[in-house]
Structures are given as C-alpha cells and as structure tokens.
C-alpha cells in the first residue's frame, strides 16, 4: 500500500485527485499508476484503470487472476467493473469512498455472486494515511 500512496502523492503533484494503484504478482510490481484524468482529458483514466491496462500489457494478456491490486481509495463502479473484467484475483484498498465506493460502501460489486467473477477484497489497509492524502489535497484546493 505504501507504493500506492507514493503514486497518489505523485498524482497530487501533477494536479490530479491523489489516488494511486499498484498491481502486484506475488512480490513483484507489475504496474503502478496514479489518476490521470486531468492530464489526459480521459474520464476513464482512474488510477485503477491505468494500472490494469499497464499490467495487462506487461503480461501480454487480459486475465490478471493471479494478481493483487492495491488502491488508496475504494474503487468506484467503473473501476470495480474493470477489476472484474480483468479477473483480478484480489483487491486491497485503503480509504472507503462513502460517495462512490463500489466494493463495500455503496455497492459490493466485487463479491456479487450474480456476476461471472468475484475477487477477494481487503478493505481499510492504512486507511487513515490514505484518507489523509485525499483530505489534505482537497483542503489545499479549497483554500486557494
């Protein structure tokens, strides 16, 4: 999760909402990314999506079933859907997203038995630290 926090901080430095994601295969980092919506103008360039794309390219395949993604903020419905589509094996996230969280807060897409894939979800890892990165960034933006 510390690497995901680093990615969130890098995203903040670029003027992006500070969310970071790291995809790991065992103890090896396969991909890492921060939000890129502002810099690319792409509304789908959430950290998770960018990291999933890079991981799939790295392993030259779309099935990421033996991988774990670490994300600083609970994924939204779009990102949860991407995790399912990529068949990611496990999600570990830090801060809950009470406004858009789709992995336990508002929805629980990653463990919905009606869908064709489920993944293990571990919430709340370094949650306070992950939340602080977001909270301080938004407070700084509001004070301008």
LUMDOVEX-735271 format. One line per 2 residues: for each residue z, x, y of N, C-alpha, C. Coordinates in Angstrom, 2 decimals, m for minus. Example, Ala and Ser with C-alpha at 12.3 -4.5 7.8 and 13.67 -1.06 7.14 Angstrom:
BEGIN
7.80:13.19:m5.69:7.80:12.30:m4.50:7.80:13.20:m3.30; 7.08:12.85:m2.25:7.14:13.67:m1.06:7.87:12.90:0.03
END
This chain:
BEGIN
0.00:0.83:m1.20:0.00:0.00:0.00:0.00:0.87:1.26; 0.57:2.05:1.16:0.59:2.93:2.34:m0.83:3.27:2.79
m1.75:3.46:1.86:m3.14:3.75:2.23:m3.77:2.54:2.92; m3.43:1.34:2.46:m3.95:0.13:3.11:m3.40:0.02:4.53
m2.14:0.38:4.72:m1.55:0.37:6.06:m2.28:1.38:6.96; m2.61:2.55:6.41:m3.40:3.53:7.17:m4.73:2.92:7.62
m5.39:2.21:6.72:m6.66:1.56:7.05:m6.48:0.50:8.14; m5.37:m0.23:8.07:m5.08:m1.23:9.10:m4.89:m0.56:10.45
m4.18:0.55:10.48:m3.97:1.28:11.73:m5.28:1.83:12.29; m6.16:2.31:11.42:m7.47:2.78:11.86:m8.29:1.63:12.44
m8.20:0.47:11.80:m8.91:m0.71:12.31:m8.39:m1.07:13.70; m7.08:m1.04:13.88:m6.49:m1.34:15.18:m7.01:m0.39:16.25
m7.12:0.88:15.92:m7.62:1.87:16.87:m9.06:1.59:17.27; m9.81:0.90:16.42:m11.19:0.54:16.72:m11.29:m0.81:17.43
m10.15:m1.45:17.69:m10.15:m2.75:18.35:m10.29:m3.92:17.40; m10.10:m3.67:16.13:m10.18:m4.71:15.10:m8.78:m5.26:14.82
m8.71:m6.48:14.33:m7.43:m7.00:13.84:m7.00:m6.07:12.71; m5.78:m5.53:12.77:m5.37:m4.49:11.84:m5.02:m4.99:10.43
m6.05:m5.13:9.63:m5.87:m5.43:8.21:m6.59:m4.33:7.45; m5.93:m3.81:6.43:m6.51:m2.75:5.61:m6.50:m3.12:4.15
m7.46:m2.54:3.42:m7.57:m2.79:1.98:m7.95:m1.50:1.26; m7.40:m1.32:0.08:m7.72:m0.17:m0.77:m7.92:m0.68:m2.19
m9.04:m0.29:m2.81:m9.33:m0.67:m4.20:m9.06:0.55:m5.06; m8.26:0.36:m6.10:m7.92:1.46:m7.00:m8.28:1.13:m8.44
m8.71:2.16:m9.13:m8.96:2.07:m10.57:m7.97:3.04:m11.18; m6.90:2.51:m11.74:m5.80:3.36:m12.17:m5.17:4.01:m10.96
m5.11:5.35:m10.95:m4.52:6.06:m9.81:m5.59:6.65:m8.89; m6.83:6.23:m9.07:m7.94:6.74:m8.26:m8.38:5.72:m7.22
m8.48:6.16:m5.98:m9.01:5.29:m4.93:m10.52:5.21:m5.10; m11.01:3.99:m5.25:m12.45:3.75:m5.41:m13.07:3.40:m4.06
m12.33:2.68:m3.23:m12.84:2.27:m1.92:m11.66:1.94:m1.02; m11.90:2.09:0.27:m10.89:1.73:1.27:m11.60:1.28:2.53
m10.99:0.32:3.23:m11.64:m0.21:4.42:m10.62:m0.95:5.27; m11.00:m1.09:6.53:m10.26:m1.94:7.46:m11.22:m3.01:7.95
m10.68:m3.97:8.66:m11.53:m5.01:9.25:m12.65:m4.37:10.07; m13.83:m5.01:10.03:m14.98:m4.50:10.79:m15.74:m5.63:11.48
m15.11:m6.77:11.66:m15.80:m7.91:12.27:m16.28:m7.63:13.69; m15.43:m7.04:14.50:m15.79:m6.79:15.90:m16.88:m5.72:15.99
m16.74:m4.66:15.24:m17.69:m3.54:15.36:m19.05:m3.86:14.77; m19.10:m4.75:13.78:m20.38:m5.08:13.14:m20.95:m6.41:13.61
m20.10:m7.26:14.19:m20.55:m8.60:14.56:m20.73:m9.48:13.34; m20.18:m9.07:12.23:m20.31:m9.79:10.95:m19.02:m10.56:10.67
m19.06:m11.88:10.68:m17.84:m12.66:10.46:m17.26:m12.49:9.06; m18.04:m11.97:8.12:m17.52:m11.77:6.76:m16.97:m10.36:6.55
m16.95:m9.52:7.57:m16.53:m8.13:7.42:m15.01:m7.97:7.46; m14.33:m8.80:6.68:m12.88:m8.63:6.50:m12.67:m7.38:5.65
m11.51:m6.76:5.76:m11.21:m5.53:5.04:m11.46:m5.67:3.54; m11.05:m6.80:2.98:m11.21:m7.01:1.53:m12.68:m7.03:1.12
m13.49:m7.74:1.88:m14.92:m7.86:1.56:m15.59:m6.49:1.65; m15.30:m5.75:2.72:m15.89:m4.43:2.90:m15.47:m3.50:1.76
m14.20:m3.55:1.39:m13.70:m2.70:0.31:m14.29:m3.10:m1.05; m14.42:m4.39:m1.30:m15.01:m4.86:m2.57:m16.46:m4.40:m2.67
m17.20:m4.54:m1.58:m18.61:m4.09:m1.58:m18.70:m2.60:m1.88; m17.85:m1.81:m1.22:m17.87:m0.36:m1.43:m17.46:m0.01:m2.86
m16.49:m0.71:m3.40:m16.06:m0.45:m4.78:m17.17:m0.77:m5.77; m17.84:m1.89:m5.58:m18.93:m2.27:m6.48:m20.07:m1.24:m6.41
m20.34:m0.77:m5.21:m21.39:0.25:m5.04:m20.96:1.56:m5.71; m19.70:1.88:m5.60:m19.17:3.13:m6.17:m19.27:3.15:m7.69
m19.01:2.01:m8.31:m19.04:1.96:m9.78:m20.35:1.37:m10.30; m21.28:1.11:m9.38:m22.60:0.53:m9.68:m22.51:m0.69:m10.59
m21.65:m1.61:m10.19:m21.52:m2.87:m10.91:m20.60:m3.80:m10.15; m20.80:m5.08:m10.34:m20.03:m6.05:m9.57:m18.72:m6.45:m10.23
m18.54:m6.14:m11.49:m17.29:m6.52:m12.18:m16.21:m5.46:m11.94; m15.18:m5.86:m11.26:m14.09:m4.95:m10.91:m12.81:m5.32:m11.66
m12.97:m5.76:m12.90:m11.84:m6.30:m13.66:m10.75:m5.29:m13.99; m11.06:m4.01:m13.95:m10.03:m3.01:m14.22:m9.48:m2.39:m12.94
m9.65:m3.09:m11.83:m9.23:m2.55:m10.54:m8.15:m3.41:m9.88; m7.41:m2.75:m9.02:m6.37:m3.40:m8.22:m6.74:m3.22:m6.76
m6.64:m4.29:m5.98:m6.86:m4.19:m4.54:m5.52:m4.39:m3.84; m5.24:m3.48:m2.92:m4.04:m3.54:m2.09:m4.49:m3.95:m0.69
m3.88:m5.00:m0.16:m4.27:m5.53:1.14:m3.00:m5.76:1.97; m3.06:m5.43:3.25:m1.87:m5.55:4.09:m1.53:m7.00:4.43
m2.51:m7.89:4.37:m2.29:m9.30:4.70:m2.84:m10.17:3.57; m2.14:m11.21:3.27:m2.60:m12.15:2.23:m4.04:m12.60:2.51
m4.92:m12.51:1.52:m6.32:m12.88:1.72:m6.52:m14.35:2.09; m7.54:m14.57:2.92:m7.97:m15.91:3.32:m8.80:m16.53:2.19
m9.22:m17.78:2.31:m10.03:m18.39:1.25:m11.33:m17.63:0.95; m12.00:m17.13:1.98:m13.24:m16.39:1.75:m12.96:m15.14:0.92
m11.94:m14.40:1.30:m11.63:m13.15:0.60:m11.08:m13.41:m0.80; m10.28:m14.45:m0.96:m9.81:m14.81:m2.31:m10.99:m15.16:m3.20
m11.96:m15.88:m2.64:m13.17:m16.20:m3.39:m13.93:m14.95:m3.79; m14.00:m13.97:m2.89:m14.68:m12.71:m3.21:m13.94:m11.96:m4.31
m12.62:m11.98:m4.29:m11.84:m11.33:m5.35:m12.14:m11.97:m6.70; m12.24:m13.28:m6.70:m12.57:m14.00:m7.93:m13.99:m13.70:m8.38
m14.93:m13.71:m7.45:m16.33:m13.45:m7.79:m16.53:m12.04:m8.34; m15.74:m11.09:m7.83:m15.85:m9.70:m8.28:m15.02:m9.46:m9.55
m14.32:m10.48:m10.00:m13.47:m10.37:m11.19:m12.41:m9.28:m11.06; m11.89:m9.09:m9.82:m10.85:m8.10:m9.59:m9.67:m8.42:m10.52
m9.08:m7.38:m11.09:m8.01:m7.57:m12.05:m6.67:m7.93:m11.43; m6.37:m7.32:m10.27:m5.05:m7.53:m9.68:m5.13:m7.42:m8.16
m4.37:m8.25:m7.50:m4.21:m8.23:m6.04:m2.76:m7.92:m5.73; m2.55:m6.97:m4.83:m1.22:m6.68:m4.29:m1.35:m6.82:m2.78
m0.55:m7.69:m2.18:m0.63:m7.82:m0.73:0.74:m7.70:m0.08; 0.71:m7.36:1.21:1.94:m7.16:1.96:2.43:m8.43:2.60
1.99:m8.70:3.81:2.49:m9.83:4.59:1.82:m11.13:4.18; 2.58:m12.21:4.10:1.96:m13.52:3.87:1.22:m13.97:5.12
0.21:m14.81:4.93:m0.53:m15.38:6.06:m0.31:m16.88:6.03; 0.65:m17.34:6.82:1.03:m18.74:6.80:m0.02:m19.66:7.40
m0.99:m19.10:8.13:m2.04:m19.91:8.74:m3.31:m19.97:7.92; m3.57:m18.96:7.10:m4.85:m18.93:6.37:m4.73:m18.33:4.97
m3.54:m18.09:4.49:m3.35:m17.44:3.20:m3.79:m18.30:2.02; m4.60:m17.71:1.16:m5.14:m18.45:0.01:m4.66:m17.90:m1.32
m3.59:m17.10:m1.28:m3.07:m16.52:m2.52:m1.58:m16.80:m2.66; m1.19:m17.99:m2.20:0.20:m18.39:m2.34:0.75:m19.17:m1.16
0.29:m18.89:0.06:0.87:m19.56:1.23:0.33:m20.97:1.44; m0.96:m21.09:1.72:m1.57:m22.42:1.89:m2.25:m22.90:0.62
m2.92:m21.98:m0.03:m3.64:m22.26:m1.27:m3.21:m21.21:m2.28; m3.65:m21.38:m3.51:m3.35:m20.40:m4.54:m4.58:m20.20:m5.41
m5.67:m19.81:m4.77:m6.96:m19.73:m5.45:m7.00:m18.70:m6.58; m6.27:m17.61:m6.43:m6.37:m16.53:m7.42:m5.76:m16.88:m8.77
m4.94:m17.91:m8.81:m4.33:m18.31:m10.08:m4.58:m19.79:m10.39; m5.71:m20.28:m9.94:m6.07:m21.67:m10.19:m6.80:m21.75:m11.53
m6.21:m22.37:m12.54:m6.84:m22.40:m13.86:m8.14:m23.20:m13.91; m8.44:m23.96:m12.87:m9.70:m24.71:m12.84:m10.90:m23.81:m12.54
m10.63:m22.62:m12.03:m11.71:m21.68:m11.71:m12.00:m20.80:m12.93; m13.13:m20.09:m12.88:m13.55:m19.33:m14.06:m12.89:m17.96:m14.18
m12.03:m17.60:m13.27:m11.32:m16.32:m13.34:m9.98:m16.47:m12.64; m8.99:m15.79:m13.14:m7.69:m15.70:m12.49:m7.32:m14.23:m12.43
m6.55:m13.86:m11.42:m6.10:m12.48:m11.35:m4.61:m12.45:m11.07; m4.01:m11.36:m11.48:m2.59:m11.16:m11.25:m2.37:m10.95:m9.75
m1.36:m11.59:m9.20:m1.06:m11.47:m7.77:0.38:m11.00:m7.60; 0.55:m9.93:m6.82:1.87:m9.41:m6.49:2.01:m9.47:m4.97
2.77:m10.44:m4.47:2.94:m10.58:m3.01:4.12:m9.79:m2.47; 4.10:m9.56:m1.16:5.28:m9.06:m0.47:5.56:m7.58:m0.55
4.62:m6.76:m0.97:4.86:m5.32:m1.07:4.79:m4.71:0.33; 5.87:m4.10:0.77:6.00:m3.55:2.13:5.65:m4.61:3.17
6.06:m5.84:2.91:5.70:m6.98:3.77:6.12:m6.78:5.22; 7.33:m6.32:5.45:7.81:m6.15:6.83:6.98:m5.11:7.57
6.67:m4.02:6.90:5.87:m2.96:7.54:4.45:m3.45:7.82; 3.87:m4.16:6.87:2.53:m4.72:7.07:2.51:m5.73:8.21
3.52:m6.59:8.25:3.60:m7.60:9.31:3.80:m6.94:10.67; 4.57:m5.86:10.72:4.83:m5.19:11.99:3.56:m4.61:12.59
2.66:m4.10:11.76:1.39:m3.57:12.27:0.63:m4.69:12.99; 0.58:m5.86:12.38:m0.10:m7.00:12.99:0.63:m7.51:14.22
1.92:m7.71:14.11:2.72:m8.26:15.20:2.64:m7.38:16.44; 2.79:m6.08:16.27:2.75:m5.20:17.43:1.36:m5.15:18.05
0.31:m5.22:17.22:m1.06:m5.21:17.75:m1.32:m6.46:18.58; m0.93:m7.64:18.06:m1.14:m8.88:18.80:m0.27:m8.91:20.07
0.94:m8.39:20.02:1.80:m8.35:21.22:1.18:m7.47:22.29; 0.62:m6.36:21.88:m0.04:m5.45:22.82:m1.26:m6.11:23.44
m2.03:m6.85:22.64:m3.22:m7.53:23.16:m2.83:m8.61:24.17; m1.75:m9.34:23.88:m1.31:m10.41:24.77:m0.80:m9.87:26.10
m0.22:m8.67:26.09:0.37:m8.12:27.32:m0.69:m7.60:28.29; m1.92:m7.48:27.83:m2.99:m6.98:28.71:m3.44:m8.02:29.69
END
